[in-house]
Amino acid sequence: MSRKKPFLFFILFLLISPLSSVYGQSAATDTLRILAIGNSFSQDAVEQYLHELADAAGKKILIGNLYIGGAPLSLHWKNVQDNKNAYSYRKITVDGSKTTADSVSILTALQDEHWDYVSIQQASPLSGKFDSYIEPLTGVKHFLDSVNDSHVKYIWHQTWAYAPNSTHEGFANYGNNQQKMYKNISKASTKVKKRFNFDLLVPSGTAIQNARNTFLGDNLTRDGYHLDLQIGRFIAACTWFESLFNEEAPTERYHPENVSPEAAQVAKQAAHAAVQHPFKLTKIKVEHPAINSNN
C-alpha cells in the first residue's frame, strides 16, 4: 500500500466523524493544553517543572509529550504516513498526575484532547541543518493542518547546542564547536518560523546559551547533550512558561529543591531574555551566591 492511502484515510475519517469523537473531552477554557511531538529533548523541556511553574502562578495546564528517543522530523513524517503506533505518550494532567501509554500514534494523541498548541522540533544532530527540515516538516505540518481544529496553534521548539566536551556523534556536524552549533540552530529556527508560519517559537536553545554565560557556567547538561535534571531542565521550563503565558516564570514561588534562589533567578532572566531576543545572546546579571555571602 502506498503511503498516501493511510494519510487520505485519516482525512476521510475526520470528515465523517463527529467532533466529539475526534477530541477525547471537551475543552475547559481556563486550561491550556500543549502537545509536544518530539524526543528526549521535549522530555527535558516540558515533562519536568513546567506544570509546577504554572501551578505556582495559579494557571491550569495540561501537557502531552509524544516521545521516541532521538526521533528526527523524518521519522515523525514516516510515522504519520504509516499511522504507526510508535510513541510513548506521556501526559501530565491539570492536577499534576502523570500517565504513560505505550504504542500510541500521532493521530490518536491528537484526538485525545482539545489541544491549544502542538509543538514540533528537529532531532539535536540535525537541529542546525535547515535543509533537513524542509521535506518532512512540510508533510507533518500539512497533516496537522488537515486534522486539527482551526483554533490549534503551532510551536517550533528551538533546542540547545551541546556542551563543548560532548561526545555525541552528531556534534561532528558542527565541527565539535558549541558556538557554531548554537549559531546554526539560531539561523535554522529563524528560517523555520518564517517559512512554515509557526505561531510561536520557544527559544530553549538561546535561554540555555544565555545561562551558560553566567556563574552557572557550562554545567547545564548531564551527559553533554541532555539537560541537567535540575537547573538545565528548569531553565527550559521557564522558557516554555514565559512563551506560553507571556509573563516571567514565578521562580520566587517555585524552583526545584536543589536549585538555589540565585540559580533560579538566572533561569528566569535567561528565559526572559531569550523570549525577548530568541536569535541572539543576552548578558545576564546575577551575582554568584559565593560573592553575596562574603559581603
Secondary structure, DSSP 8 states (H G I E B T S, - for coil): --THHHHHHHHHHHHHS-HHHHSSS---TTEEEEEEEESHHHHHHHSSSHHHHHHHTT-EEEEEEEE-TT--HHHHHHHHHHT---EEEEEE-TTS-EEEEEEE-HHHHHHHS--SEEEE---GGGTT-THHHHHHHHHHHHHHHHHS-TT-EEEEEE-----TT---GGGGGGTT-HHHHHHHHHHHHHHHHHHTT-SEEEEHHHHHHHHHTSTT-S--BSSSSSB-TTHHHHHHHHHHHHHHHSS---TTT---TTS-HHHHHHHHHHHHHHHHSTTS--------HHHHHT-
